Amino acid sequence: MHVTMRLLTINANDKTSTQVEVSNREIKSILAKTVNANWTDWAIRLDDALWAYFTAYKTPIGASPYQIVYEKSFHLPIELEHKALWALKALNLELKDVAKSRFNGINELHKFRLQTYESRTLYKEDKKLYHDRKIEKKLKSRWHSPFTVTRVYSYGVLEIMKDGTNPFKVNGHRVKNYMGNAKK
């Protein structure tokens, strides 16, 4: 049974839409591994799937989404029971110390998010360089009039030809449908 669902909202921005679709696909993949064959219990498993997604380490950003929001690694409830006494002792601080600690925590969170942003940027640059290496280096950039597509290559490269001339390669993203000499 094919199930389609929107777990996150989509903004007008295309990049955000793509990121949301990738996240939805990952969450759906987690659900597919845990629900029964006819998907009747997906609603029961959704909280666990979301928890798994938000606490999983993401290579492009160098952290989990949980770490970005809360500035710390997640802990299972069983781990927290052992830290309860320590937490009670830590809460008995002076108000000035607590304010200073909170201010320092906010600064650390800002640094952590900046580091994550830089990590994501480096990852994206690396992926772009990999992609650019795969694209033909000598694509013609200036051409017009109707052409015939003679061959389609990977990574968006097209080989086009006009009336028996030698075929040449172009970026397929720049090709538009030829509608003839349309008059207004």
C-alpha positions as CSV (number, residue, x, y, z in Angstrom):
1,M,0.0,0.0,0.0
2,H,1.4,3.4,-1.0
3,V,1.1,6.0,1.7
4,T,1.7,9.7,1.0
5,M,1.9,12.2,3.9
6,R,3.2,15.6,4.6
7,L,5.0,15.7,7.9
8,L,6.6,19.1,7.6
9,T,5.2,22.3,6.1
10,I,6.5,23.6,2.7
11,N,7.5,27.2,2.2
12,A,7.4,29.0,-1.1
13,N,11.2,28.7,-1.4
14,D,12.1,25.8,-3.7
15,K,15.2,24.8,-1.6
16,T,13.1,24.6,1.5
17,S,10.6,22.4,-0.4
18,T,13.4,20.1,-1.5
19,Q,14.8,19.8,2.0
20,V,11.3,19.1,3.3
21,E,10.8,16.4,0.7
22,V,14.1,14.8,1.6
23,S,13.2,14.8,5.3
24,N,9.8,13.4,4.6
25,R,11.3,10.6,2.5
26,E,13.7,9.7,5.4
27,I,10.9,9.6,7.9
28,K,8.8,7.5,5.6
29,S,11.8,5.1,5.2
30,I,12.0,4.8,9.0
31,L,8.3,4.1,9.2
32,A,8.5,1.5,6.4
33,K,11.0,-0.5,8.5
34,T,8.8,-0.5,11.6
35,V,5.2,-0.7,10.6
36,N,3.2,-3.8,9.5
37,A,2.8,-4.7,5.9
38,N,-0.5,-2.9,5.3
39,W,0.5,0.3,7.1
40,T,-2.4,0.3,9.6
41,D,-0.3,1.1,12.6
42,W,1.8,4.0,11.1
43,A,0.1,6.6,13.3
44,I,1.2,4.6,16.4
45,R,4.8,4.4,15.2
46,L,5.0,8.0,14.0
47,D,6.3,9.4,17.3
48,D,9.1,6.9,17.4
49,A,10.0,7.5,13.8
50,L,10.2,11.2,14.3
51,W,12.3,10.7,17.5
52,A,14.7,8.5,15.5
53,Y,14.9,11.0,12.7
54,F,15.5,14.1,14.9
55,T,18.1,12.3,17.0
56,A,20.1,10.7,14.2
57,Y,23.4,12.2,13.2
58,K,23.3,14.0,9.8
59,T,26.6,14.1,8.0
60,P,25.9,17.2,5.9
61,I,25.3,19.4,9.0
62,G,27.7,17.5,11.3
63,A,25.1,17.0,14.1
64,S,21.6,15.8,14.7
65,P,18.6,18.2,14.4
66,Y,18.1,17.7,18.2
67,Q,21.6,18.9,18.9
68,I,21.1,22.0,16.8
69,V,18.0,23.0,18.7
70,Y,19.0,22.0,22.2
71,E,22.8,22.3,22.0
72,K,23.3,18.9,23.5
73,S,23.1,15.2,22.7
74,F,19.8,13.5,23.5
75,H,19.5,11.1,26.4
76,L,17.2,8.2,26.9
77,P,15.0,8.4,30.0
78,I,16.9,5.6,31.6
79,E,20.1,7.7,31.4
80,L,18.4,10.6,33.0
81,E,17.4,8.7,36.1
82,H,21.0,8.3,37.1
83,K,21.6,12.0,36.7
84,A,18.7,13.1,38.8
85,L,20.7,13.7,42.0
86,W,23.3,15.7,40.0
87,A,20.6,17.8,38.4
88,L,19.0,18.6,41.8
89,K,22.4,19.8,43.2
90,A,23.0,21.9,40.1
91,L,19.7,23.7,40.4
92,N,20.5,25.1,43.9
93,L,22.7,27.9,42.5
94,E,22.7,31.6,43.1
95,L,20.5,33.6,40.7
96,K,23.6,35.5,39.3
97,D,25.4,32.3,38.6
98,V,22.3,30.9,36.9
99,A,22.0,34.0,34.7
100,K,25.6,33.9,33.8
101,S,25.5,30.2,33.0
102,R,22.4,30.7,30.8
103,F,24.1,33.6,29.0
104,N,27.2,31.4,28.4
105,G,24.9,28.6,27.2
106,I,23.3,30.9,24.7
107,N,26.7,32.0,23.4
108,E,27.8,28.3,23.1
109,L,24.6,27.5,21.2
110,H,25.3,30.3,18.8
111,K,28.9,29.0,18.2
112,F,27.6,25.4,17.8
113,R,25.0,26.5,15.2
114,L,27.6,28.5,13.3
115,Q,29.9,25.5,13.3
116,T,27.0,23.3,12.0
117,Y,26.3,25.9,9.3
118,E,29.9,25.9,8.2
119,S,30.0,22.1,8.2
120,R,26.9,22.1,6.0
121,T,28.4,24.7,3.7
122,L,31.6,22.7,3.2
123,Y,29.6,19.5,2.6
124,K,27.5,21.3,-0.1
125,E,30.6,22.7,-1.7
126,D,32.2,19.3,-1.8
127,K,29.0,17.8,-3.4
128,K,29.0,20.6,-6.0
129,L,32.6,20.0,-6.9
130,Y,31.9,16.3,-7.4
131,H,28.9,17.2,-9.6
132,D,30.8,19.7,-11.6
133,R,33.6,17.2,-12.3
134,K,31.0,14.9,-13.9
135,I,29.6,17.6,-16.3
136,E,31.4,18.2,-19.6
137,K,33.9,21.0,-19.3
138,K,33.5,22.3,-22.8
139,L,29.9,23.1,-23.3
140,K,28.9,25.7,-25.9
141,S,27.4,28.7,-24.2
142,R,26.0,30.7,-27.1
143,W,23.6,29.2,-29.5
144,H,20.1,29.9,-30.8
145,S,17.4,28.7,-33.4
146,P,15.8,25.3,-33.6
147,F,18.0,22.3,-33.0
148,T,17.5,18.6,-32.9
149,V,18.5,16.7,-29.7
150,T,20.6,13.7,-31.0
151,R,21.7,12.3,-27.6
152,V,21.1,12.7,-23.9
153,Y,24.0,12.3,-21.5
154,S,24.0,12.0,-17.7
155,Y,24.1,15.1,-15.5
156,G,21.9,17.2,-17.8
157,V,24.2,17.3,-20.9
158,L,22.5,17.2,-24.3
159,E,24.1,16.7,-27.7
160,I,22.2,18.9,-30.3
161,M,22.6,19.4,-34.0
162,K,21.1,21.8,-36.7
163,D,20.5,20.7,-40.3
164,G,23.4,18.3,-40.8
165,T,26.0,20.4,-38.9
166,N,28.4,18.7,-36.5
167,P,26.6,17.9,-33.2
168,F,27.8,19.7,-30.1
169,K,27.1,19.4,-26.4
170,V,25.2,21.9,-24.3
171,N,23.8,22.3,-20.8
172,G,20.3,20.7,-20.9
173,H,18.9,23.1,-18.3
174,R,19.3,26.0,-20.8
175,V,17.3,24.3,-23.6
176,K,13.8,25.6,-24.3
177,N,11.1,24.2,-26.5
178,Y,11.1,25.8,-29.9
179,M,7.6,27.1,-30.8
180,G,8.4,28.4,-34.3
181,N,8.2,32.0,-35.4
182,A,5.2,33.0,-33.3
183,K,3.7,36.3,-34.2
184,K,1.8,38.4,-31.7
